[in-house]
């Protein structure tokens, strides 16, 4: 390929990477964590809130009494299933009609359990929504709310991300065979970082292509579904799940006491999709003219359309299957194609081995964007010529280096501290969700401000130390839970993997801090990563 074409693609790769790199670092780092949503949810849930499951059909009185007496619950409520049993607690949420469906601040959460006399006891809950918040950071590249405009921004960033991938491959094509596994370790750190950046990028290219394309699908999936509905379902797909608006004082059309038992509903779905394991029942509109129950579950032998699995929609009174479009192992070809985008993005296939693979690829992806910014900075620094004074460095390289340090390390520190806080906040504050959001953004923006105030060289090592300390707080909180069980903290030996993984992260951050400190003190004096000395200037 002609050299002038390579230069064009290199420019495209550089600028698309710079524009979206920091946002993608947040998306990939938090995305790696969301692969293990359920272990993190259990790790951050106080043991007093854990309810032991009972035989599945024993929850039928709770379901019938609650759904017949509480209109908000009858419009949509969930029973969790565990290992063929059911958790005797019905859960539902009430949304502010003016709020976006994905806006957590516009929701209130309630649970119902049966008392000793068989009466329904309702309580308002204030769940931490910690895992959901981390997932929001992932889905909308660090923005605070999962709204349509923010998802569209994510879609634009994903498109730029795809362009950066393609242009990066074009740049490497002429020397792909020679440089594919070249990792030249030596005094030329820039060369070594570039080699590592290229190797990680090429090896994980299929993964990144899947992420870029599937993220585009997520950003504009409403528009995609509208087209699919018109072309495949003749405009009738949405009607399957449509619920009539609630009317005041409307007389019930059905009696929830007449619904089929949970075991009967789950058996219908398991017969339709062998290998399907139900995980929850989601009842909607059961007293109205269009009652429905979604039987959610997982199927390790099939593609799941969502991270939490798939579902079949049934009539809870007759057991008729209303829709199997989202049923793992029971989808038709058009729906399976759409679901494959979700499955490939969310690792909802293949089991634990695939989850760990995605976790490591997610962290490697975050490093890829971090290293890309470092390479951009080092490429544009002004080198000192022999026998001359220290050059005046460019202002844009200083700003980009500060932004890279502040945003990337601030994200790591903020996520770690808000995770650790999950052990300390319950019972001490009322609005757990607001506290988790506040902790993350306080650490994040403080880190960014510190990086711009002090500059990358002076800020990098302290911020890496902060990130290591915040991450160490995760296993330390569990350790205190073991040693001081009366302190309000807790620990769960079955979730030791969360703490061990955090410890590995601490060691990695400490190593990075020490390596960065050596670079700052003993690196080339004309580098933007070296501590400014007398005579070194930065152009305003």
N, C-alpha and C positions, 0 to 999 in steps of 0.2 A: 504494500500500500504506500502511496506517495507520502513523503514527509509532511507536506502541508496539510494533508487530510488528518494525519496523526495529531498534528498540533491543534487542529480544530476540535477533534474529539477529546483531546486532553483538556482543552479549555472548557468544553461542555461538562466533562466529568468533574473537573475542579469546582466549577461554580454551582452546579446542581448539588454536589456534595456539601459545599459550604452552606448553601441556602437551607438545606433540610437536615444537615448532619446532627445538630444539637437536639432538634426535636426527635429525630430517629434514635438517638442515644437513649432518651427517656423512654421511648416506646419499646425499645428492645430490652432495656434493663428491667423495666417493670413487667414486660411481657414474659421474660424468663421466669419471674416469680409467680406469675399467674398460672403457669403450667401446673403448679402444685397448690391450686386454690383450696382444695378441701383440707389437706394437712395444715395449711396456714390458718384456715378458719377454725379447725378444732384446737390448734395451738393457742389461738387468741380468744377462745371461748371459755369463760369461767365454768368450773365443774358444777356449780349450783344450777346453771342453766341447762345442763345436760339431763334429759329425761330418758329413763330406761324404756326400751320398746316392750310391747306386749303382743300377744297373738293378734293377727291382723284384723279379724272380725270383731275383736273386743272394742274397737274404736267406733263401731257403727253407731251406738247410742250417742256418743259425743258429736259425731258428724250430723246426725239427724236433728238432734235438739238444737245445736248451734245454728245450723243453716235455716231451720224453720223459725227461729226466734230473733235472729239478728240479720236484717236486710243487707248490711254491708258485707257480712260474711257470705251470704247466699250469692252475691254477685261474683265472688272469687275467693276461694280459700284452699289451703294446701295441707295435706297430711304427709309427713315424711315416712318412708318405708326403709327398714334396715334388715337385711338378711331374712326376708320372708315374714318379718314382723312389722308392726307399725308403732310410731311414737305417739302416745296418747295426748297429743297437743295439736289443736287446729290453729293455723296461722293465716292472717290476711292483712292487707294493707288498704288504707283509704287515701286516695290521691286528691290533691287540690285540683279541681277541674280546670283551673287557669294555668296550671304548671305543666311543663313539658313532661312526657312520660318517663324520660330518663333523669329528671331532676330530683335528686334524693331529698332536697329540702322541702319538696312539696308532698311528701308522703308521711303518713303516721302508721305505726305498726301495732297490731293487736294479736293476742293469743287467747285461746279458750281451752280450759280443761274441766273435767268433771270433778265436783267436790265429793266429799264422803257420803253426802245424801243424794248424789246423782244430779245435783244442780249444776248448771253451766256457770263457771267462774271466769270472767273476762278481765284481762289486764292489758294496759298499754305498755308496750316495750320500747326501749330506746337502744336498739342494737348498734354496735360500733360501725357496722358496714365497712370495716377496714379493708377486707379483701375486695369488696366492690369498689372502694375508692382507688386502690392500687390498679384495679382493672380499668377504671375510668382514665387514669393517667396513661395507661397503655393504649387505650382505644383512641384517645384524642390528643396524643403526643404531649402530655403534660398540662393541658388546659383543665380547668377545675370542674367543668360540667360536661356531661355527655349529651350535647344538644345537636340538632341538625346542622347549624352553621359550623360548629366545631368539627363535626364529622366530615363536612365538605372541605374544611381546611386540611384535615387529615388526608382526604382523598387527593388533594392537590400535591401535598408533600409526598404521598405514595407514588404519584405519577412522576414527579421529579426524581424520586428514588429509583424508579425503573429506568429512567433515562440515564442516571448515573451508573447503573449496573451495566447497561448495554455499551455505553461509551467507554467504561473501564475495560470491558472485554476487548473492544476494538483496539484500545491502546496496547494491550498486552499481546495481541495476536502475532505481531512480527517476531517477538522474542519469547513466545509462550513456552516452547519446548526447552529452550536454554535456561529461562529464569523461573520455570514453574516451581521447582523445589529448591531454588537457590536462596540460601539464608546466610549472607556474608556477615559473620560476626567479627567485629574489630573496632578500631578507633573511630571509624566513620559511622556514627550512630544513625545519621539520617539514612544512609544506604541500608543499614540493618532494619530500621523501621519500615522503609519502603518495601524491602523484600518480604518482611512478615505481613505487611498490609496486603501485598499481592497474593501471597500464598493463602492466607485466610479468606480473601475475597474469592479466589478461584475455586478453592475446595468447597466453600459453602455457597457457591453461586446458585445451584438449584434451590436450596432453601430460601435464599434471598429473593429469587424470582417468584417463588410461591408466595412469600410474604407480601411483596409489592403488589402482585396481581390480586391476591385475595383481599388485601386492605382496600384496594379500589372497589372491589365488589361490596365490601361492608359499608364503605362511605356512601355508595349510591344504590344500596340494595333495595330501597323502597321503589326507586325508579325501575330497577331491573324486575322486581316482582310485578309491577304494573304491566310491563311488556309481556312477561311470562303469563300473567293472568289472561291477557287479551289473546295471545297467540295459542296457548295450550289449553286454557280452561274456559274459553269463551266468556270471560268476564265474570265467572261465577265462583272463583276460588275464594275471594274475600267473604262472600256470603256464607261460606261454610262456618267461619269462625266469628261472624258478626253477632253481636248481642244487642238486643233492642235496648234503647235508653230506659233508665229507671223512671218509673212513673210514681208520683206520690199516691199513697193509699191504694195502690194496685193490689187486688186480691190475688193470692197465690194460685197458680195454675196447677202446680204439682206439690205433693207432700214428700219432703226428703226422707220420711220414714219408709217410703215405698221403694227407695233406691236399692239396687243390687248391692250385695256385700262386697267389700274391697277384694276379698279373695276371688270372687266371681269375675270382677272387672279385670283383675290382673291375669287371671287364667285365660280370658278371651284374647288378650293381647299376646300372651306367651304362646298360645296356639297359632296365632297369625304370624309370629316371627320367632321361630325356635332359637334359643340362645339369649333371648331378651330377658333382662333382669330388672323388674320395676324398682324405682327408687322414690317415687312420690306420686300422689294423686292430687290433681288440681281441678277442683269443682268450680264451675262457672254457671251462673244463671239457673240454678237448679230448681228454683220456685217459679221461674218464668216459662214462656212458651217455647224457648229453645235451650233446654238444659243440656249440659255437656260436662264430661270429665275427661281430662287429659291424663293418660297413664304414661308418666315419664319413666325412662330407664336407660340402661346401657346395654350394649351388645358387643362384646370383644371381638366377635367374628364378622362384624359389619361396620360400615362407615356411619358415624353419628353426625347428624346435621348441626349439632350444637356442642359446646364444650361440656355441658352437663348431660349430654346424650340425645335421645330422640323421644318422640311420643306418638301415641295414637289417640284420636279423639273418638269418644264413645258417648252414646246416650246412656246416662247413668240408670235409667229406669228399665230399658229394654236390652241393653248391651249391644245394640246395633253399632257397628263401626261406621262413624261419620267420615273419618278421613285417616288415611295411613300415609299421607304425603311426607310426614316427618318421622316415620317409624323406622328406627334402625333395623335394617334387614328386610324391610317391607316396602321400600320406595320404588317407584317406577323410574325409568331412565332419565327423563328431564329433571325430576326432582333430585335424583342421585347426583347429577352433574353439578347442580347448585350446591348441594350438601357437601360435595367433595371439596369445594373451596373453603367451607367452614372447617371441615375435618382436617385438611392439610394445614390450615392456619393455627388451629387450636389444639393440635395433637390429640384429637378425640378418636384415635385408632391405635392399635398396636400395643396398648398397655404401658407398664412402667418403663420398659426399656426405651420406648419412643419418647416418653415424658422426659427422661434424663437427657436423651439426645437433644431434644428441643431446648431444654434448659441450658445446656452447654453451648448450643448454637446461638441462642439468644444472647448470652454473655459475650460470645465471640463477636456477634454482630455489633453489640454496644462498643466493644473495643475497636472494631473496624472504623466506626465513625469518629471515635476519639482520636485514633491514630491518623485518620485522614486529615483532621483539623491540625494536628501537630505537624504533619508533613507540609501542609499549606503554609503554616507559619514559618517553618525552617527554610522553605524554599524561597521565601521573600525577605529573609533577613539580609542585611547588608554586611558582608564579610569584611574583616579588617585586612588591609593589604600590608605586605611586609614593608616595614620602615615608615609607616604612616600612623596617624593617630586613630583613635577609636571612631568608627563611623556613626553618623546620626541614623538611628533606626526609624523605620516607618511607623507611623501612628496606627495604621490599620492592623499591622501584625501584633502590636502590643494589645490592642483592643480585642482581637480575635483570640489571642492566647488567654487573656483574662476571662473572656466569655466561656471558652472551652473548659478551663479549670473550674470556674464558678458553677456553671450549669451541670456539668457531668458529675463532679464530686459532690456538689450540693444535692443533686438528685439521690445519689447513693446514701449520703448521710441522712437526708430527710426521710427516705423510705425506711432505713434501719431504725431510726429513733421512733418513728410512729408505730413500727411493728413492736418494738420493745415496750412502748407505752401501753400496748394492749393488756399487759399483765398488771399495770399499775392503776389504770383509770377506772375500771369497773368498781362501783360502790363508793367512789370518791368524787365523781362528777356526774352530772345529769345527761348532758348531750354528748355521748361518746363520739358520734360521727363528726360533729363540729370540732371537737378536740383533735381528732386524728387529722383532719384537714388542716387545722390551724398549726399543729406541730410540724407537719411536712412543709407547708409553705413558709413558715417562719425560718426553719433551717435552710430551706432552698434559697429564699431571697436574701437571707443574711449571708450565705456563702457567696452568692453572686455579687452582692455589694462589697464584701470583703475583697474578692478577687479584683474588682475594678478599682477599689480604693488603694490596695497595696500593690497591684500588679501581679502577673502570673508567678514570677520567681519567688516573691515574698509570701504569696498566698498559698502556693501549691502544697508545700510540706505541712503547714498547720491544718489545711483543709483535709488532706489525706489522714492526718492524725485524728481529726474530728470524725471522719467517716469510719475509721477503725474503732474508735471509742463507741460510737453509736451502734455499730454492728456488734461489738463485744457486749453491749447491754442486752442483746437478745438472749444468749446463753446464760449470762449472769442473772437475768431475771428468773429464768427457769431454775438455776442453781439455788437462788434464794428461796424459791418456792419449795424446793426439797428440804432445805435447812430450816426454814421458818414457816411451816405450814399455817401458823396462826396469824401471819402477817397480812393475809388477804391475797398473797401471791399463790401460785399453784404451778405444778409441773406434771407432765404426763410422759411416762417412760416409753409409751408406744410412739411418741412423736419426737424422740431423741434426734431423728434425722434432721429436723429443722435447726436444732441447736448446733449439731455437728457441722452442718453446711455453713451456718453463720460463723463458726470458728474458723473454718477454712477461708472464708471471706476476710476475716480479721487478719489472718496470716498473709494473705495476698495484698491487702491494703498496707500492712506494715512494711512488707518488702518493697512495694511501690514507693512508700514514703522515704525509705532509706535510699533507694536508687535515685529518686528525684533530688534528695538532699545532696547526694554526690554530684549529680549533674549541675545543680545550682552553684555549688562551691567550686567545683574543679572543671566544669565544662568550658568551652571556648568563651572568652570574655565578650565576643561580639554577638553571642546568641541571645535571643530574647528570653531564653530560659535560664540564663545566668543572672546571678544577683548583680544589680547595677552597681558599678564602681565609679569612682571619681573620673570624670572625663567622658563617661558614656552618656549619650543624650538620646532622647526620643523626640522625633519631629512631631510637632503639634499639628 
